[in-house]
Amino acid sequence: MSDMDVRMSLVEQNYQNLEKRLEKVENKLDSISEQMAAGQNSLVKVIIGATGTIAASCLSIVVVMLMQ
């Protein structure tokens, strides 16, 4: 093997390692994206539940005030 062949082989190995690392990063980003979407959906449900509770409390107060 000539010096140029050795260098090309090393470049190819480095490129393959870089591809593997990039694939791992992409997979982790996909996972984080899915987790963020799930968290956002959960947060929306909590906000809707809290709003419903507050509305029910206000309605109860109004009914009690009107009954007296």
KABELCOR-V339391 format. One record per residue. N is the residue number from 1. RES is the residue in one small letter. SS is DSSP state (@ for helix, = for strand, . for the rest). Layout:
n: (N	N)
res: (RES	RES)
ss: (SS	SS)
This chain:
n: (1	2	3	4	5	6	7	8	9	10	11	12	13	14	15	16	17	18	19	20	21	22	23	24	25	26	27	28	29	30	31	32	33	34	35	36	37	38	39	40	41	42	43	44	45	46	47	48	49	50	51	52	53	54	55	56	57	58	59	60	61	62	63	64	65	66	67	68)
res: (m	s	d	m	d	v	r	m	s	l	v	e	q	n	y	q	n	l	e	k	r	l	e	k	v	e	n	k	l	d	s	i	s	e	q	m	a	a	g	q	n	s	l	v	k	v	i	i	g	a	t	g	t	i	a	a	s	c	l	s	i	v	v	v	m	l	m	q)
ss: (.	.	@	@	@	@	@	@	@	@	@	@	@	@	@	@	@	@	@	@	@	@	@	@	@	@	@	@	@	@	@	@	@	@	@	@	@	@	@	@	@	@	@	@	@	@	@	@	@	@	@	@	@	@	@	@	@	@	@	@	@	@	@	@	@	@	@	.)
